[in-house]
C-alpha cells in the first residue's frame, strides 16, 4: 500500500460509548431473559414496566461511568425499548413519563435499584448467575 493510500484510506471510527453500552446491555438482557417467562411478560404491562426499570438501572449505571448526559442516556434506553418491547413510535413520547414512574413508584424503584446492583455484580464481579435474579423478583407476589 502506497503512502497516499495510507493517508487517504477510510478509517473506521472507534465505537462511541453508546455503542459500547448497547453491546453490554444486549448481553446483559440476554442473560436476564433466561429467567423470565416471556409469554407472561407480554400479558402483564406492570411486569413489563418492572423489567424496563431493571434494565434502565443498568443503562443509567453505565451512562454514569461514561459521563453521558440525560439525553444520550435516554437515547440508549429508547433503543433498548425499541429492540425488546417493540413499542409503536406513537408511544415513545411517554418514555419520559415511564422514567419518572421508575423513580416515583416504590416497586418500580426497587427494580431500578436492583438493576444497578445486579448489573454491577454481573459485569464487574463476574457473577454470571446474578441476572437470573430478575426472574425470581418477578415471581414475587
VOTOR-499587 format. One line per 4 residues: number of its first residue (from 1); their letters; for each residue x, y negated, z negated of N, C-alpha, C. Coordinates in nm, 4 decimals. Atoms other than C-alpha are relative to their C-alpha. Layout:
REM VOTOR-499587
NUM> a> X/Y/Z/X/Y/Z/X/Y/Z ~ ...
This chain:
REM VOTOR-499587
1> xxxx> 0.0847/0.1156/0.0000/0.0000/0.0000/0.0000/0.0901/-0.1229/0.0000 ~ -0.0815/0.1202/-0.0106/0.1461/-0.3335/0.1001/-0.0338/-0.1005/-0.1083 ~ 0.0186/0.1019/0.1029/0.1794/-0.6367/-0.1183/-0.1315/-0.0750/0.0176 ~ 0.1274/0.0694/-0.0232/-0.1195/-0.8073/0.0463/-0.1184/0.0864/-0.0417
5> xxxx> 0.1074/-0.0902/0.0410/-0.3343/-0.5004/-0.0093/-0.0159/-0.0002/-0.1517 ~ 0.0062/0.0002/0.1466/-0.2453/-0.5011/-0.3784/-0.0529/-0.1324/-0.0538 ~ 0.0460/0.1306/0.0460/-0.3091/-0.8727/-0.4143/-0.1497/-0.0199/0.0217 ~ 0.1392/0.0250/-0.0350/-0.6474/-0.8678/-0.2450/-0.0909/0.1219/-0.0165
9> xxxx> 0.0816/-0.1193/0.0228/-0.7675/-0.5239/-0.3445/-0.1102/-0.0321/-0.1011 ~ 0.1111/0.0196/0.0930/-1.1009/-0.5132/-0.5190/0.0338/0.0679/-0.1319 ~ -0.0203/-0.0555/0.1325/-1.0700/-0.4637/-0.8864/-0.1359/0.0222/-0.0635 ~ 0.1231/-0.0274/0.0709/-1.3414/-0.3027/-1.0835/0.0071/-0.0722/-0.1334
13> xxxx> -0.0054/0.0725/0.1264/-1.4264/-0.5323/-1.3694/-0.0145/0.0965/-0.1182 ~ 0.0117/-0.0809/0.1212/-1.3873/-0.3893/-1.7165/-0.1438/-0.0096/-0.0496 ~ 0.1377/0.0055/0.0489/-1.7198/-0.2938/-1.8667/-0.0110/-0.0973/-0.1166 ~ 0.0242/0.0949/0.1078/-1.8652/-0.5590/-2.0924/-0.0545/0.0714/-0.1224
17> xxxx> 0.0501/-0.0637/0.1220/-1.9862/-0.4967/-2.4463/-0.1400/0.0584/0.0169 ~ 0.1346/-0.0539/-0.0213/-2.3432/-0.4473/-2.3251/0.0045/0.1399/0.0603 ~ -0.0110/-0.1315/-0.0616/-2.2366/-0.1542/-2.1090/0.0540/0.1026/-0.1007 ~ -0.0548/-0.0901/0.1019/-2.0301/-0.0022/-2.3903/-0.1066/0.0373/-0.1021
21> xxxx> 0.1063/-0.0250/0.0972/-2.3164/-0.0397/-2.6356/-0.1077/0.0885/0.0624 ~ 0.1006/-0.0807/-0.0688/-2.5600/0.1018/-2.3802/0.0385/0.1467/0.0065 ~ -0.0455/-0.1393/-0.0057/-2.3496/0.4148/-2.3388/-0.0055/0.0672/-0.1364 ~ 0.0052/-0.0562/0.1348/-2.3180/0.4660/-2.7132/-0.1438/0.0252/-0.0442
25> xxxx> 0.1406/-0.0162/0.0379/-2.6911/0.4133/-2.7666/-0.0623/0.1167/0.0763 ~ 0.0515/-0.1135/-0.0777/-2.7655/0.6604/-2.4882/0.0419/0.1327/-0.0642 ~ -0.0474/-0.1228/0.0655/-2.5502/0.9265/-2.6558/-0.0693/0.0207/-0.1346 ~ 0.0652/-0.0065/0.1306/-2.6997/0.8444/-2.9955/-0.1463/0.0421/0.0157
29> xxxx> 0.1405/-0.0330/-0.0235/-3.0546/0.8626/-2.8587/-0.0147/0.1463/0.0396 ~ 0.0026/-0.1417/-0.0365/-2.9819/1.1996/-2.7016/0.0110/0.0870/-0.1248 ~ -0.0170/-0.0763/0.1241/-2.8688/1.3223/-3.0433/-0.1238/-0.0098/-0.0895 ~ 0.1175/0.0138/0.0864/-3.1743/1.1815/-3.2241/-0.1212/0.0717/0.0566
33> xxxx> 0.1179/-0.0602/-0.0634/-3.4252/1.3180/-2.9737/-0.0076/0.1505/-0.0263 ~ 0.0003/-0.1439/0.0281/-3.3196/1.6739/-3.0549/-0.0872/0.0354/-0.1205 ~ 0.0776/-0.0284/0.1202/-3.5002/1.6448/-3.3889/-0.1414/-0.0543/0.0025 ~ 0.1313/0.0651/-0.0096/-3.8185/1.4784/-3.2610/-0.0942/0.0806/0.0887
37> xxxx> 0.1049/-0.0578/-0.0835/-4.1427/1.6253/-3.1309/-0.0449/-0.1103/0.0954 ~ 0.0255/0.1092/-0.0941/-4.1670/1.4100/-2.8180/-0.1466/-0.0115/0.0395 ~ 0.1428/0.0081/-0.0309/-4.5288/1.5019/-2.7440/-0.0729/-0.0727/-0.1118 ~ 0.0584/0.0658/0.1163/-4.6223/1.3954/-3.0953/0.0305/-0.1488/0.0037
41> xxxx> -0.0431/0.1391/-0.0085/-4.4284/1.0740/-3.0453/-0.0841/-0.0764/0.1027 ~ 0.0794/0.0638/-0.1041/-4.6233/0.9993/-2.7277/-0.1431/-0.0285/-0.0416 ~ 0.1395/0.0156/0.0427/-4.9566/1.0312/-2.9083/-0.0187/-0.1066/-0.1080 ~ 0.0145/0.0883/0.1153/-4.8847/0.8024/-3.2028/0.0873/-0.1246/0.0124
45> xxxx> -0.0770/0.1244/-0.0132/-4.7822/0.4402/-3.1417/0.0761/-0.0373/-0.1278 ~ -0.0700/0.0335/0.1252/-4.6922/0.3994/-3.5113/0.1336/0.0732/-0.0083 ~ -0.1262/-0.0746/-0.0011/-4.4292/0.6717/-3.4724/0.0957/-0.0577/0.1040 ~ -0.0845/0.0635/-0.1013/-4.3029/0.5083/-3.1540/0.0678/-0.1231/-0.0578
49> xxxx> -0.0565/0.1212/0.0587/-4.2532/0.1852/-3.3454/0.1107/0.0338/-0.0997 ~ -0.1038/-0.0420/0.0943/-4.0566/0.3679/-3.6146/0.1271/0.0415/0.0743 ~ -0.1151/-0.0430/-0.0798/-3.8322/0.5263/-3.3513/0.0695/-0.1208/0.0626 ~ -0.0583/0.1224/-0.0561/-3.7835/0.1884/-3.1853/0.0789/-0.0750/-0.1067
53> xxxx> -0.0678/0.0712/0.1090/-3.6939/0.0297/-3.5208/0.1301/0.0698/-0.0361 ~ -0.1180/-0.0788/0.0329/-3.4477/0.3094/-3.5963/0.1131/-0.0284/0.0998 ~ -0.1019/0.0231/-0.1030/-3.2660/0.2630/-3.2662/0.0407/-0.1470/0.0084 ~ -0.0379/0.1411/0.0018/-3.2813/-0.1141/-3.2897/0.1021/-0.0255/-0.1110
57> xxxx> -0.1008/0.0125/0.1058/-3.0906/-0.0810/-3.6166/0.1383/0.0320/0.0519 ~ -0.1295/-0.0377/-0.0581/-2.8116/0.0953/-3.4285/0.0474/-0.1056/0.0994 ~ -0.0355/0.1030/-0.0989/-2.8201/-0.1633/-3.1488/0.0473/-0.1264/-0.0708 ~ -0.0353/0.1211/0.0740/-2.8106/-0.4502/-3.3952/0.1379/0.0152/-0.0677
61> xxxx> -0.1299/-0.0257/0.0631/-2.5174/-0.2925/-3.5795/0.1135/-0.0156/0.1022 ~ -0.1028/0.0091/-0.1040/-2.3164/-0.2535/-3.2574/0.0137/-0.1426/0.0537 ~ -0.0043/0.1384/-0.0480/-2.4093/-0.6022/-3.1407/0.0787/-0.0865/-0.0976 ~ -0.0749/0.0735/0.1001/-2.2725/-0.7363/-3.4677/0.1493/0.0252/0.0098
65> xxxx> -0.1418/-0.0332/-0.0153/-1.9446/-0.5541/-3.4150/0.0628/-0.0732/0.1185 ~ -0.0490/0.0653/-0.1218/-1.9136/-0.7169/-3.0717/-0.0322/-0.1501/0.0028 ~ 0.0359/0.1425/0.0100/-2.0323/-1.0618/-3.1887/-0.0946/-0.0451/0.1109 ~ 0.0983/0.0375/-0.1018/-2.3231/-1.0607/-2.9435/-0.1068/-0.0883/-0.0626
69> xxxx> 0.1063/0.0855/0.0503/-2.5833/-1.3313/-2.9801/-0.1347/0.0716/0.0106 ~ 0.1327/-0.0598/0.0048/-2.9531/-1.2637/-3.0245/-0.0542/0.0328/0.1390 ~ 0.0497/-0.0209/-0.1357/-3.0293/-1.2953/-2.6522/0.0616/0.1249/0.0620 ~ -0.0670/-0.1181/-0.0570/-2.7720/-1.0359/-2.5484/-0.0433/0.1271/-0.0720
73> xxxx> 0.0479/-0.1146/0.0774/-2.8826/-0.8037/-2.8294/-0.1402/0.0384/0.0461 ~ 0.1355/-0.0240/-0.0480/-3.2423/-0.8411/-2.7153/0.0024/0.0665/0.1374 ~ -0.0135/-0.0606/-0.1328/-3.1350/-0.7561/-2.3590/0.0316/0.1486/-0.0085 ~ -0.0338/-0.1412/0.0182/-2.9832/-0.4282/-2.4770/-0.1222/0.0764/-0.0485
77> xxxx> 0.1195/-0.0653/0.0517/-3.2995/-0.3465/-2.6687/-0.1053/0.0162/0.1093 ~ 0.0964/-0.0091/-0.1108/-3.5166/-0.4217/-2.3638/0.0387/0.1157/0.0926 ~ -0.0433/-0.1122/-0.0851/-3.3055/-0.1799/-2.1575/-0.0297/0.1330/-0.0684 ~ 0.0305/-0.1218/0.0753/-3.3458/0.0821/-2.4318/-0.1493/0.0322/0.0100
81> xxxx> 0.1458/-0.0184/-0.0059/-3.7246/0.0327/-2.4415/-0.0427/0.0438/0.1388 ~ 0.0360/-0.0325/-0.1378/-3.7494/0.0444/-2.0634/0.0380/0.1434/0.0343 ~ -0.0484/-0.1338/-0.0348/-3.5490/0.3631/-2.0399/-0.0745/0.1111/-0.0741 ~ 0.0543/-0.1088/0.0809/-3.7028/0.5635/-2.3233/-0.1496/-0.0086/-0.0274
85> xxxx> 0.1417/0.0137/0.0304/-4.0535/0.4254/-2.3615/-0.0824/-0.0429/0.1196 ~ 0.0702/0.0355/-0.1232/-4.1432/0.3130/-2.0081/-0.1136/-0.0997/-0.0223 ~ 0.1011/0.1033/0.0206/-4.3283/0.0046/-2.1260/-0.0223/-0.0770/0.1296 ~ 0.0253/0.0819/-0.1183/-4.5010/-0.1854/-1.8475/0.0595/-0.1398/-0.0188
89> xxxx> -0.0605/0.1322/0.0042/-4.3463/-0.5208/-1.7614/-0.0893/-0.0985/-0.0755 ~ 0.0918/0.0917/0.0678/-4.6582/-0.6936/-1.8963/0.0160/0.0047/-0.1512 ~ -0.0158/-0.0121/0.1450/-4.5737/-0.5678/-2.2463/0.1373/-0.0433/-0.0492 ~ -0.1332/0.0369/0.0462/-4.2109/-0.6786/-2.2531/-0.0004/-0.1322/-0.0744
93> xxxx> 0.0099/0.1261/0.0728/-4.3204/-1.0213/-2.3773/-0.0271/0.0196/-0.1477 ~ 0.0318/-0.0258/0.1395/-4.4372/-0.8625/-2.7006/0.1184/0.0593/-0.0761 ~ -0.1160/-0.0587/0.0663/-4.0886/-0.7331/-2.7789/0.0459/-0.0860/-0.1169 ~ -0.0379/0.0876/0.1116/-4.0103/-1.0372/-2.9946/-0.0908/0.0246/-0.1201
97> xxxx> 0.0933/-0.0331/0.1082/-4.3228/-0.9611/-3.1970/0.0347/0.1347/-0.0619 ~ -0.0362/-0.1331/0.0492/-4.2159/-0.5993/-3.2240/0.1217/-0.0096/-0.0918 ~ -0.1194/0.0166/0.0829/-3.8742/-0.7040/-3.3588/-0.0349/-0.0643/-0.1333 ~ 0.0422/0.0630/0.1257/-4.0424/-0.9267/-3.6161/-0.0694/0.1023/-0.0889
101> xxxx> 0.0651/-0.1072/0.0751/-4.2521/-0.6271/-3.7190/0.1013/0.0921/-0.0669 ~ -0.1045/-0.0842/0.0594/-3.9340/-0.4297/-3.7808/0.0481/-0.0612/-0.1314 ~ -0.0477/0.0687/0.1207/-3.8409/-0.6886/-4.0427/-0.1118/-0.0184/-0.1035 ~ 0.1101/0.0323/0.0909/-4.1841/-0.7682/-4.1885/-0.0693/0.1227/-0.0581
105> xxxx> 0.0684/-0.1210/0.0442/-4.3309/-0.4183/-4.2146/0.0981/0.0852/-0.0811 ~ -0.0959/-0.0734/0.0848/-4.1655/-0.2359/-4.5083/0.0378/0.1386/0.0553 ~ -0.0290/-0.1337/-0.0522/-4.1960/0.1065/-4.3457/0.0908/-0.0070/0.1230 ~ -0.0840/0.0153/-0.1183/-4.0504/-0.0094/-4.0148/0.1383/-0.0526/-0.0381
109> xxxx> -0.1293/0.0505/0.0464/-3.7759/-0.1990/-4.2003/0.0847/0.1153/-0.0550 ~ -0.0712/-0.1186/0.0516/-3.6868/0.1297/-4.3727/0.0634/0.0774/0.1162 ~ -0.0543/-0.0688/-0.1174/-3.6395/0.2877/-4.0269/0.1133/-0.0805/0.0624 ~ -0.1050/0.0865/-0.0525/-3.4358/-0.0103/-3.9072/0.1288/0.0189/-0.0813
113> xxxx> -0.1160/-0.0158/0.0869/-3.2023/0.0201/-4.2064/0.0589/0.1409/0.0094 ~ -0.0484/-0.1371/-0.0166/-3.1824/0.3978/-4.1684/0.0754/0.0144/0.1319 ~ -0.0682/-0.0052/-0.1296/-3.0857/0.3493/-3.8032/0.1422/-0.0522/-0.0093 ~ -0.1343/0.0554/0.0209/-2.7901/0.1345/-3.9081/0.0867/0.1034/-0.0719
117> xxxx> -0.0764/-0.0950/0.0815/-2.6792/0.3868/-4.1711/0.0339/0.1275/0.0769 ~ -0.0214/-0.1260/-0.0727/-2.7238/0.6976/-3.9570/0.0955/-0.0211/0.1175 ~ -0.0908/0.0256/-0.1121/-2.5558/0.5406/-3.6555/0.1429/-0.0134/-0.0495 ~ -0.1346/0.0215/0.0532/-2.2574/0.4306/-3.8642/0.0637/0.1349/-0.0399
121> xxxx> -0.0547/-0.1311/0.0398/-2.2159/0.7808/-4.0102/0.0297/0.0870/0.1216 ~ -0.0194/-0.0792/-0.1219/-2.2540/0.9411/-3.6668/0.1212/-0.0490/0.0788 ~ -0.1031/0.0580/-0.0855/-2.0193/0.7044/-3.4884/0.1356/-0.0119/-0.0700 ~ -0.1263/0.0275/0.0677/-1.7570/0.6199/-3.7491/0.0505/0.1145/-0.0860
125> xxxx> -0.0413/-0.1085/0.0883/-1.7577/0.9208/-3.9785/-0.0168/0.1374/0.0642 ~ 0.0126/-0.1228/-0.0783/-1.8287/1.1810/-3.7100/-0.0970/0.1015/-0.0614 ~ 0.1032/-0.0890/0.0534/-2.1348/1.3227/-3.8891/-0.0965/0.0331/0.1134 ~ 0.0757/-0.0350/-0.1209/-2.2800/1.4967/-3.5842/-0.1457/0.0357/-0.0266
129> xxxx> 0.1377/-0.0371/0.0307/-2.5958/1.6114/-3.7619/-0.0818/-0.1174/-0.0544 ~ 0.0694/0.1160/0.0575/-2.6828/1.2667/-3.9015/-0.1199/-0.0456/0.0843 ~ 0.1148/0.0466/-0.0785/-2.9081/1.1694/-3.6058/-0.1268/0.0838/-0.0174 ~ 0.1174/-0.0846/0.0208/-3.1379/1.4603/-3.6905/-0.0868/-0.0507/-0.1154
133> xxxx> 0.0768/0.0560/0.1121/-3.2474/1.2638/-3.9972/-0.1218/-0.0763/0.0493 ~ 0.1177/0.0698/-0.0527/-3.4821/1.0627/-3.7762/-0.1186/0.0943/0.0084 ~ 0.1085/-0.0985/-0.0091/-3.6886/1.3741/-3.7063/-0.0550/0.0357/-0.1351 ~ 0.0445/-0.0311/0.1363/-3.7013/1.4532/-4.0773/-0.0809/-0.1158/-0.0569
137> xxxx> 0.0738/0.1169/0.0480/-3.8124/1.0994/-4.1575/-0.1391/-0.0065/0.0610 ~ 0.1302/0.0059/-0.0678/-4.0918/1.1195/-3.9005/-0.0975/0.1048/-0.0518 ~ 0.0863/-0.1039/0.0549/-4.2267/1.4347/-4.0686/-0.0586/-0.0401/-0.1348 ~ 0.0497/0.0439/0.1300/-4.2767/1.2489/-4.3971/-0.1378/-0.0601/0.0169
141> x> 0.1373/0.0572/-0.0099/-4.6384/1.1533/-4.4704/-0.0005/-0.1502/-0.0103
